[in-house]
Amino acid sequence: MSIKGNKSDPSPPRNDRCLLLELPRELRDLIYDFALTENGGLIKDENFDPNSGDATGRFRAAGDEAKRDANQLKFVCRQLRAETKGLGLRLNVLTFRFNAQQSSYRVLMHFLTYECSESYLRRVKEVVLITSKDRTPLDETFGSPAFHAYCQKHPSTKVTIRLGWFRTFVEPVTWCAIGSAIHYLLNGVMPTCMVIGRTPGANQMIRDEMDRIMSKCEVICPNVQMFPLALETRCFGEASLWAQSDFERISWISQCRAWSERGFRLSYSAPRSRHDKRLAAQRLNGVGRTSQV
């Protein structure tokens, strides 16, 4: 039995006091940061409908199969809701995934347009898009004025696109050709292992891919980085099937690993206008410059 007035009494208080809210605000903020930071960031793969009555479409912690709202503190009381609202956007990487009906791009754009105010968007530090295995999401992001407007308006927000189209079942020559096209569009230079004139079929694939993307794209924002979603070097098989030598095969594997680890963008010196990219495309028809990676 507890003794009233005994300071060593370990039993909880018997009134409606909330000891957390009695702490100084600075200490509460530290607790909120710890409680709302997720190791794997926050995941969103559906649109949020405020009339649904459940957590469908809200951000959830990575690995939470129950799909609960990541911020459970806001359901405790009004004060905790006010003090923690929007903190998860600042503390975590926000990952948008596709579902059976929508691409990750469309889930992102619904969030930007209908679910989040501008004041909270300014808190976002990093956004990741996981795209499906087809090229449609790539066309959507490159060709979306709204997406580019968001990236330009929030230059301090890091935007990463992980391309699901680059998977193990893609043929090596296609993997290298499309990867080289994206590399060239983002940097204005070819990768060193792409030797112009030696593989005309691959070169034509690069030109076709560049023409297709450039016909949709106005600006490639410098805060946007792109990665292959996965790389399995076993898919490159024997050199005799697609490369002219083992050296060429090893060079391509090294390049693909660099794309997977560091992304397609080497620097912020990418072509910034249609005119610049037309010059880049013309340069590809000649000798072409190569990068050092």
Rosetta blueprint (number, residue, H / E / L):
1 M L
2 S L
3 I L
4 K L
5 G L
6 N L
7 K L
8 S L
9 D L
10 P L
11 S L
12 P L
13 P L
14 R L
15 N L
16 D L
17 R L
18 C L
19 L H
20 L H
21 L H
22 E H
23 L L
24 P L
25 R H
26 E H
27 L H
28 R H
29 D H
30 L H
31 I H
32 Y H
33 D H
34 F H
35 A H
36 L H
37 T L
38 E L
39 N L
40 G L
41 G L
42 L E
43 I E
44 K E
45 D L
46 E L
47 N L
48 F L
49 D L
50 P L
51 N L
52 S L
53 G L
54 D L
55 A L
56 T L
57 G L
58 R L
59 F L
60 R E
61 A E
62 A L
63 G L
64 D L
65 E L
66 A L
67 K L
68 R L
69 D L
70 A L
71 N L
72 Q L
73 L H
74 K H
75 F H
76 V L
77 C L
78 R H
79 Q H
80 L H
81 R H
82 A H
83 E H
84 T H
85 K L
86 G L
87 L H
88 G H
89 L H
90 R H
91 L H
92 N L
93 V L
94 L E
95 T E
96 F E
97 R E
98 F L
99 N L
100 A L
101 Q L
102 Q L
103 S L
104 S H
105 Y H
106 R H
107 V H
108 L H
109 M H
110 H H
111 F H
112 L H
113 T H
114 Y H
115 E H
116 C L
117 S L
118 E H
119 S H
120 Y H
121 L H
122 R L
123 R L
124 V L
125 K L
126 E E
127 V E
128 V E
129 L E
130 I E
131 T L
132 S L
133 K L
134 D L
135 R L
136 T H
137 P H
138 L H
139 D H
140 E H
141 T H
142 F H
143 G L
144 S L
145 P H
146 A H
147 F H
148 H H
149 A H
150 Y H
151 C H
152 Q H
153 K H
154 H L
155 P L
156 S L
157 T L
158 K E
159 V E
160 T E
161 I E
162 R E
163 L E
164 G L
165 W L
166 F L
167 R L
168 T L
169 F L
170 V L
171 E L
172 P H
173 V H
174 T H
175 W H
176 C H
177 A H
178 I H
179 G H
180 S H
181 A H
182 I H
183 H H
184 Y H
185 L H
186 L H
187 N H
188 G L
189 V L
190 M E
191 P L
192 T L
193 C L
194 M L
195 V L
196 I L
197 G L
198 R L
199 T L
200 P H
201 G H
202 A H
203 N H
204 Q H
205 M H
206 I H
207 R H
208 D H
209 E H
210 M H
211 D H
212 R H
213 I H
214 M H
215 S L
216 K L
217 C L
218 E L
219 V L
220 I L
221 C L
222 P L
223 N L
224 V E
225 Q E
226 M E
227 F E
228 P E
229 L L
230 A L
231 L L
232 E L
233 T H
234 R H
235 C H
236 F H
237 G L
238 E L
239 A H
240 S H
241 L H
242 W L
243 A L
244 Q L
245 S L
246 D H
247 F H
248 E H
249 R H
250 I H
251 S H
252 W H
253 I H
254 S H
255 Q H
256 C H
257 R H
258 A H
259 W H
260 S H
261 E H
262 R H
263 G L
264 F L
265 R L
266 L L
267 S L
268 Y L
269 S L
270 A L
271 P L
272 R L
273 S L
274 R H
275 H H
276 D H
277 K H
278 R H
279 L H
280 A H
281 A H
282 Q H
283 R H
284 L H
285 N H
286 G L
287 V L
288 G L
289 R L
290 T E
291 S L
292 Q L
293 V L
